[in-house]
């Protein structure tokens, strides 16, 4: 079993490697009972960044939030990325603020 200290150490190390700062903004469309979401949250707590947590993944809402909030860090599973990239209006969103995307939870076939 992973200890509290293990989660804390991981958050500090990962946020350092990713060069996260307090000016970074993340959107978490993942379920908060899963470690992928929790680790993202912990990374941002360690640097004092902004966290926006969604109740559930909705493709167009994610695109709206990415655009409107100038998200810099995004995490998701392959299916989420597939839905986002195949959305018919994706070209209408300015996603240029995103500097880091992390994908986990399955194979990536693009």
C-alpha positions as CSV (number, residue, x, y, z in Angstrom):
1,X,0.0,0.0,0.0
2,X,1.2,3.5,-0.9
3,X,1.7,5.8,2.0
4,X,0.7,9.4,2.4
5,X,4.3,10.4,2.2
6,X,4.6,8.4,-1.1
7,X,1.8,10.3,-2.7
8,X,3.3,13.6,-1.4
9,X,6.8,12.8,-2.7
10,X,5.3,11.7,-6.1
11,X,3.4,15.0,-6.4
12,X,6.5,17.1,-5.6
13,X,8.7,15.2,-7.9
14,X,6.3,15.0,-10.8
15,X,5.4,18.7,-10.6
16,X,9.1,19.5,-10.6
17,X,9.8,17.3,-13.6
18,X,6.8,18.8,-15.5
19,X,7.9,22.4,-14.4
20,X,4.5,23.2,-13.1
21,X,4.1,26.6,-11.5
22,X,1.4,28.6,-9.7
23,X,0.4,30.1,-13.1
24,X,-0.6,26.8,-14.5
25,X,-4.2,25.8,-14.9
26,X,-5.5,22.3,-15.1
27,X,-8.9,20.8,-16.0
28,X,-9.7,17.5,-14.4
29,X,-12.5,15.7,-16.3
30,X,-11.7,12.4,-14.6
31,X,-13.5,10.7,-11.8
32,X,-12.0,11.9,-8.5
33,X,-12.1,8.4,-7.0
34,X,-9.4,7.4,-9.5
35,X,-5.7,7.9,-8.8
36,X,-5.1,9.6,-12.2
37,X,-7.3,12.5,-11.1
38,X,-6.0,12.5,-7.5
39,X,-2.4,12.6,-8.7
40,X,-3.2,15.5,-11.0
41,X,-4.9,17.4,-8.1
42,X,-1.9,16.7,-5.8
43,X,0.6,18.0,-8.4
44,X,-1.3,21.3,-8.6
45,X,-1.7,21.6,-4.8
46,X,2.1,21.4,-4.4
47,X,2.7,24.4,-6.8
48,X,-0.5,26.4,-5.9
49,X,-1.8,26.2,-9.5
50,X,-5.5,26.5,-10.5
51,X,-7.6,23.4,-10.6
52,X,-11.0,23.1,-12.4
53,X,-12.8,19.8,-11.6
54,X,-15.6,18.6,-13.8
55,X,-18.5,16.5,-12.5
56,X,-18.3,14.3,-15.6
57,X,-16.7,14.3,-19.0
58,X,-18.8,16.1,-21.7
59,X,-16.9,16.7,-24.9
60,X,-18.1,20.2,-25.8
61,X,-18.0,21.4,-22.2
62,X,-14.3,20.3,-22.0
63,X,-13.5,22.1,-25.2
64,X,-15.3,25.2,-23.9
65,X,-13.4,25.1,-20.6
66,X,-10.1,24.5,-22.3
67,X,-10.7,27.5,-24.5
68,X,-12.3,29.9,-21.9
69,X,-9.9,29.2,-19.0
70,X,-6.7,29.0,-21.1
71,X,-5.9,25.6,-19.6
72,X,-2.2,24.8,-19.7
73,X,-2.2,21.2,-18.4
74,X,-4.7,18.5,-19.4
75,X,-5.1,14.8,-18.4
76,X,-7.4,12.3,-19.9
77,X,-7.9,8.7,-21.0
78,X,-7.6,7.7,-24.7
79,X,-11.4,7.8,-25.3
80,X,-11.6,11.4,-24.1
81,X,-8.8,12.5,-26.5
82,X,-10.5,10.6,-29.3
83,X,-13.8,12.4,-28.6
84,X,-12.1,15.8,-28.4
85,X,-10.0,15.4,-31.5
86,X,-13.0,14.1,-33.6
87,X,-15.4,16.9,-32.4
88,X,-16.7,18.6,-35.5
89,X,-16.1,22.1,-34.1
90,X,-12.6,21.5,-32.7
91,X,-11.1,24.1,-35.1
92,X,-13.3,26.8,-33.6
93,X,-11.5,26.5,-30.2
94,X,-8.2,28.2,-29.3
95,X,-6.3,25.5,-27.5
96,X,-2.9,27.1,-27.9
97,X,-2.5,27.6,-24.2
98,X,-2.1,23.9,-23.5
99,X,1.5,23.1,-23.0
100,X,1.3,19.6,-21.4
101,X,-1.1,16.8,-22.1
102,X,-0.9,13.5,-20.2
103,X,-2.7,10.4,-21.4
104,X,-3.1,7.2,-19.4
105,X,-5.5,4.3,-18.9
106,X,-5.3,2.5,-22.2
107,X,-3.6,2.2,-25.6
108,X,-3.2,5.2,-27.8
109,X,-3.9,4.5,-31.5
110,X,-3.8,7.7,-33.6
